Amino acid sequence: MRDKLAVLATYRSVVEAEVIVAVLRGYGIRAETRGTGGMVFGPYFQDPTSKGVDVIVSESKLHDARQLLDTRADEGIEEH
Protein backbone atom coordinates (compact mmCIF):
# COMPACT_ATOMS: atom_id res chain seq x y z
CA MET A 1 0.00 0.00 0.00
CA ARG A 2 1.28 3.45 -0.91
CA ASP A 3 1.76 6.04 1.76
CA LYS A 4 -0.64 8.98 1.53
CA LEU A 5 0.76 12.35 0.56
CA ALA A 6 0.54 15.40 2.81
CA VAL A 7 1.18 19.10 2.29
CA LEU A 8 4.28 20.14 4.20
CA ALA A 9 4.04 23.84 3.35
CA THR A 10 2.84 26.25 0.69
CA TYR A 11 5.27 28.71 -0.86
CA ARG A 12 4.65 31.86 -2.85
CA SER A 13 6.85 30.95 -5.81
CA VAL A 14 7.97 27.87 -7.69
CA VAL A 15 11.63 28.61 -7.02
CA GLU A 16 11.08 28.77 -3.23
CA ALA A 17 9.23 25.45 -3.30
CA GLU A 18 11.87 23.81 -5.50
CA VAL A 19 14.65 24.88 -3.13
CA ILE A 20 12.83 23.21 -0.22
CA VAL A 21 12.24 20.07 -2.31
CA ALA A 22 15.97 19.94 -3.09
CA VAL A 23 16.87 20.30 0.60
CA LEU A 24 14.45 17.55 1.60
CA ARG A 25 15.71 15.22 -1.11
CA GLY A 26 19.25 15.91 0.04
CA TYR A 27 18.26 14.48 3.41
CA GLY A 28 16.61 11.44 1.84
CA ILE A 29 13.01 12.66 2.12
CA ARG A 30 11.06 12.22 -1.10
CA ALA A 31 9.30 15.49 -1.90
CA GLU A 32 7.49 17.03 -4.85
CA THR A 33 5.76 20.27 -5.75
CA ARG A 34 2.09 20.60 -6.61
CA GLY A 35 0.20 23.56 -7.96
CA THR A 36 2.77 25.01 -10.32
CA GLY A 37 0.24 25.20 -13.11
CA GLY A 38 2.72 23.38 -15.32
CA MET A 39 3.58 26.45 -17.39
CA VAL A 40 6.00 28.54 -15.34
CA PHE A 41 9.12 29.39 -17.33
CA GLY A 42 11.66 32.14 -17.80
CA PRO A 43 11.73 35.19 -15.57
CA TYR A 44 8.29 34.33 -14.11
CA PHE A 45 9.66 31.19 -12.47
CA GLN A 46 10.51 33.14 -9.31
CA ASP A 47 7.44 35.39 -9.22
CA PRO A 48 4.69 34.74 -6.66
CA THR A 49 1.86 32.53 -7.89
CA SER A 50 -1.79 33.33 -7.32
CA LYS A 51 -2.46 30.17 -5.28
CA GLY A 52 1.01 29.26 -4.09
CA VAL A 53 2.98 26.08 -4.64
CA ASP A 54 2.60 23.14 -2.25
CA VAL A 55 5.52 21.00 -1.19
CA ILE A 56 4.22 17.50 -0.57
CA VAL A 57 5.81 14.57 1.21
CA SER A 58 4.56 11.17 2.32
CA GLU A 59 2.57 11.24 5.55
CA SER A 60 5.10 8.91 7.16
CA LYS A 61 7.87 11.50 6.58
CA LEU A 62 5.84 14.62 7.40
CA HIS A 63 7.11 14.91 10.98
CA ASP A 64 10.75 14.42 9.90
CA ALA A 65 10.38 17.01 7.13
CA ARG A 66 8.86 19.56 9.52
CA GLN A 67 11.64 18.99 12.03
CA LEU A 68 14.26 19.45 9.33
CA LEU A 69 12.74 22.73 8.16
CA ASP A 70 12.33 23.93 11.76
CA THR A 71 15.98 23.15 12.45
CA ARG A 72 17.08 25.01 9.32
CA ALA A 73 14.87 27.98 10.25
CA ASP A 74 16.43 28.02 13.74
CA GLU A 75 19.84 28.18 12.07
CA GLY A 76 18.77 31.31 10.22
CA ILE A 77 17.85 29.72 6.90
CA GLU A 78 14.60 31.26 5.79
CA GLU A 79 11.82 28.79 5.03
CA HIS A 80 9.13 30.96 3.42
C-alpha positions in Angstrom: 0.0 0.0 0.0 1.3 3.4 -0.9 1.8 6.0 1.8 -0.6 9.0 1.5 0.8 12.4 0.6 0.5 15.4 2.8 1.2 19.1 2.3 4.3 20.1 4.2 4.0 23.8 3.4 2.8 26.3 0.7 5.3 28.7 -0.9 4.7 31.9 -2.8 6.8 30.9 -5.8 8.0 27.9 -7.7 11.6 28.6 -7.0 11.1 28.8 -3.2 9.2 25.5 -3.3 11.9 23.8 -5.5 14.7 24.9 -3.1 12.8 23.2 -0.2 12.2 20.1 -2.3 16.0 19.9 -3.1 16.9 20.3 0.6 14.4 17.5 1.6 15.7 15.2 -1.1 19.3 15.9 0.0 18.3 14.5 3.4 16.6 11.4 1.8 13.0 12.7 2.1 11.1 12.2 -1.1 9.3 15.5 -1.9 7.5 17.0 -4.8 5.8 20.3 -5.8 2.1 20.6 -6.6 0.2 23.6 -8.0 2.8 25.0 -10.3 0.2 25.2 -13.1 2.7 23.4 -15.3 3.6 26.5 -17.4 6.0 28.5 -15.3 9.1 29.4 -17.3 11.7 32.1 -17.8 11.7 35.2 -15.6 8.3 34.3 -14.1 9.7 31.2 -12.5 10.5 33.1 -9.3 7.4 35.4 -9.2 4.7 34.7 -6.7 1.9 32.5 -7.9 -1.8 33.3 -7.3 -2.5 30.2 -5.3 1.0 29.3 -4.1 3.0 26.1 -4.6 2.6 23.1 -2.3 5.5 21.0 -1.2 4.2 17.5 -0.6 5.8 14.6 1.2 4.6 11.2 2.3 2.6 11.2 5.6 5.1 8.9 7.2 7.9 11.5 6.6 5.8 14.6 7.4 7.1 14.9 11.0 10.7 14.4 9.9 10.4 17.0 7.1 8.9 19.6 9.5 11.6 19.0 12.0 14.3 19.5 9.3 12.7 22.7 8.2 12.3 23.9 11.8 16.0 23.2 12.5 17.1 25.0 9.3 14.9 28.0 10.2 16.4 28.0 13.7 19.8 28.2 12.1 18.8 31.3 10.2 17.9 29.7 6.9 14.6 31.3 5.8 11.8 28.8 5.0 9.1 31.0 3.4 
